Amino acid sequence: MTERKKQKVLIDAGVLLEHPDIIRSIREKQNWPVLLAEALTTLMERRSHPTVQGHHAERVLGQIEGSKASAIERFPAGDSLQAGDHLAEFRYDGAPAFLFKRLRFTEQAAAGRVIEVARDYGMTVVTRDDQVVSLAAKANVVCYKWPLVEKSRTSPKDNFPPVGSKEPDPFKPHKIPLSSADVRLVVKVFPCANENVVTSAGRQVRLGKKLSEGGEGVIYETSSQELVCKIYHPDKLTSLKRKKIELMVTRKIDRAGICWPTDLVFNQYAEFIGYLMPRAQGKTMQGAMFVKPVLLKTFPTWQRVDLVNLCLAFLEQLRYLHSLNILVGDINPQNLLVTQDSEKLWLVDTDSFRIEAFPCPVGTVNFTAPEIQGKGYESFLRSTQHELFAVATMLFMILFPGKPPYSQQGGGSPAENIKNKKFPYRDASDKENFSGENAPHGSWAVIWNHLSKDIQAAFHRSFSRDERLTLEEWIELLKRYRFAIRKNWRSNEIFPSSYFFIHDPVEVICGRCNTKTTASQKYALAQAKKGMKVWCQDCFKQNRLKRMAEESYKEGLEAEKKHLGRPAPIPQIPRAPVVPHPASPPHTTCAAAPSRPMRTTAHVSKQAAANRPTAQAQTATPRAATPPTQRANPQPRATPVPGGRSPIVAPSRARLGAASKPTLMAKGRRLLRRLWLAIFFN
């Protein structure tokens, strides 16, 4: 049986504006998508339009510009170019597509030029133009009218366009992990680059260069451009791994963005060594997005709406998997790949997914729910609730690029913060318990201020109240948030420049430090009418801090004046009277007692009155405002008791003054709270 010949499919500009994903669909059917250079003019005209077609045009052109198209001399099938024709290859969603340009056409009309190129190179045409369909029929060119309800021209035994396949059957739900022993497999030979492996059907597949290597195995290119091969390390190859891959390949999951195993591979001795899977595109989210300079360099055109698109793409992939009773388990940014198209997302390392009785044996602390922190991942089956906690964490780290939700100032370890549900961000409905004082420094609190109120509430439900949202609830919330951004009701900046969203931003010069800043146009005009200038946020914060410091200093002076420079009087605690033992003679230990004689309370009062200075003396020689230096941890003084009994320990001055400490601490807390509110929330 001969292999079907790949077709070159020429896509009209009208189809691209309606359905840009047709490029990917053609690639999935093993055909070559081709665009005419003349179509780029139409796309560029629609690019700036605030419509769906404008968004699609921006998407196609962004992929062409971002992938840096390169000229090639012939089509992949080997067809050489005619004189005056040029061909360039670019990447669309990471896969190759082609851009064709002809310098001199015989036909003058746009429809005639499409048919002319298709006829000369034996291309199939997809169009929305009835004139192109009519000309294709006359020129004996295979042509399809979009939308693809029926074929405009009959073509025998033609597999294009793609026909939707039946959805696979869901896996059976299980509650208890597999109990059988996991035995290590002994393998004689592990193939490497430029060697062959064999599929279950006996087909030979040649390994190409090594793409990457992880803790479990090595990923190789193959002789098929759409597939890669994972070869396990010798110490990771076990009997349960083989059983799990055998179970996975019973479901043909053919969904873009999910690297699902398609076939087992064996060495020359028919020993299991790995599997084939679709080739993923893009870069890991961890490496491309979670450091601010790298994010801005890798995706220079991205805005906040792209982060929301990425969240929705992630949720859609998980919703599809959950419908088949598949849990990802090890959700983390290393297993997610992103491209220039923010609406596309790839999931890799699918062999660790939780399927039927096979647990997900790996995980990370930040994405582990509080109730399973510290447990061995391979010892139990994760539930949907466990997955929803990891989903909320992943959404948070996309919207706050790279920042875990429980990261905070002065907190404990990540595991402790998660167990204690210490979510540090402000909750407007519960400022007493969630004031935001422990939120991490930098731009994170600012990003939080720019989120919509329902998104803030959703994160608090997930991280501080254990009320985890479903995928459908998250999708609905994020779609509303995206709508608000597109309507300019919310900021579209990835890292906002102002503490709160400004609906009418205008660039002004700070009246204090002369730097450029963004302010509300309405506020700037109001300040100008008053003869005042706008300050930047930094200057405003510094001024508020200065005012708070001055107020604190004045309060200190008033307190000092009230007490004449002396600390507040310490309340006296009455002592129990010391009664000498009548029957016991003086003990020798009394001789070793301090030389200070014992004094009664009356004696002490008289002497204190005698030593108290007069009002004139106090006026002439005021005491210092600073209290005398006290010893750290002063030891209580022991009072000797006649008769050899245990001495009475008098309470120290530090203990007597302890009653005033709560008042001072309360004042300190109130001052810190006023400073915090003045800096960030006034």
Steps between C-alpha positions, in 0.01 A plus 500: 500500500655828388508805726262782407674787325507825694313789342595865474194695618473867398294699752311811394524816715126493568528157664792613717295793630217268598691195621879536542517156665453345156880518467538267795218273376676456166825416678325239716378326183860476377456766229696818424323835569596775253415872513530745211704809575211705360285376791728682744381835363142413590605381846696818567202714402279317752765476769411819685122446489342435845311198365532123502654513153748760623597270787547208258710713266718609791545139602614378156729797438645474850595137438666589168691792651596314817633189326733690263407342167794369298526450123519146360567377147232232461189351659549222760374242251787596268310718249736762363393862452440665165697804393386815683335306783614511862416282800554560872439277799363631829376337821133503595438358848849357471433299182615598147279690256594672174474842343499518118581809293488541120660807346309491167149367460323428175163568662417849627204426730564368852278196445679416177840521669398247767390253233812568289735403784289198599497372141875543449593307818209255530361658816161455663319829573283593799305824450189698590481670161241363254701642210805296604279188515370567149847561355633185673232288331599637158872449564450146640641602839378325816322765707294508820254769603522621858319421726555138414140382481550314179767480235476751219662259263504125528842349553512120519667339804605834644559514874483877528340670694552332837209303631437509875566169669292346776595607852679225695324319782573631851726299728346312790503686833698345787545592867781265606845495335639194329635250752714283270879515536697731270784289360797651320536380141834370376582623149801400292524805269377859520502657151627853459532757219518365142374157608166330441217408733198283418134576567236250614396453136858423395565836331861621509551853636840666484611718789642844424690741721438525872258781583502490879571280799319480832491293812309214335635484147626657179289660223617441140388630165371233262478445127144637526502877553180493706616236750771470763614197697555473874755237606498427873815490711596144605415564867156644414380217278252289702216258446232744620627767262450265209151405619405866534621591148318197362182625667550856369543400135161324508349851479586695186511852645571717199474850643738783416707595803494162679804277446314174550684170433412363157699174495746292700853457365738206540866430434635235264436231763130591529556652845286797606705821525261795453225649286419740215303821551417821309773760487430797728568859404619798699696558819433397856291746695759494778784606270310742276261683732590487866783755500388853410787597260477161325122531463524848349775388263340170393151643450552872435150552357313324780263684729291392797227373272753246366553369852124457533490322162770263625298428816195417290700277265637313803150455643360374171769234477426384853126501442550266205722266704263498797215401269698179435565439873864609461668713766829673422623465859841663460388845386805725488651756258769258381234279341327783310637641174400838358539658156454848359130420466359551849193294416706181461654290774681165495490237777800265515608213728160341456630161614485633859125578476269335754308237299272235650694326782838643392590789735696807400830423678649851493408851608626832638431670834345820361237305306417248773174549694525558879341167590762296307811699586780264603336183368666270250344573162523139387310372805156636414281616210453875477143625483338772295511728805877454521522587130287813542742636762788455253289663226439809715871520580592477131252773406640724773859448381401584141322824597783581746780376273698248704381603849356218719178601680631430852827692458504777763707723725604335824315176433610146558599239244273448195364177648422666836327797336286266288405281797406806707321663203698824545399682184661846538298720263238755606134407518273804479220307673719392794769762558541397864639155412635575151643851504768424241784606730694178434463507121838470324677823413529623143233507233292211639270707721452738207397212271256388769341847507442484124319165505122502484322457833354162406844363406638621835210335682554176305866484605407563863241224484759261361797585722363622835156335530547163326208569263654384174339615178416261218652536154171636365489768771857609423428512127195720555689739731800531269283562194333789684841630605624484139188684384564776757860536380395526136242763595775696681326454834808326636872553442659314208854533637679184610682702768282807568677832547243651739370369830142503374350490152479839325214519250628816328881472514718790392875546526602797719812632670520450875496838675748384758766281332440605133470142376235375257204328662151382409203672659130548446431772247200620701708522817786677321263766363344551844845547654596747227191712574611520862850604392643171626699228328460124492745287695618154404415206723850484653498866600148467637608204711809681630291801595251284687784328686648837593167624633447186701850533649431862594173406666673224694771744612239751621321229697829412666564862599153533645546183705838625625352836596211334681728291720771771540758284335441208734356163410151423623487406869524130573217365716616366837419142591452447878743259659406237755629595847806311616434327835812377691496143626465520883644160589814505289814682608685718250649282229848535370369572152370836622856620539559442132198705397543841334598785730183698408271485806144385466251783495130500557253654257456803726873554520530484122217751455657749739840477336345536152317811616822643642687431176225640275624834353299817540315660208766772474775240480316316227464818301863594541646165414263298277576134465614355170225398256671169430437237768812357667657200338383179659672167507376237258300239688562641853501232770249531787645604837479247788395630845665311791268338751606417854480146617657336196181502292512551126552864407208698359562599137382851427351561154738683268435842348470337155216283631329793666509694175369214288149635529587790269642280222166400336410867468830581328469199269144599408619852417778354285256280309265793441789712369617224261146454374462874433830503311394199287161652414662833419748343260281264303131566557449879532 
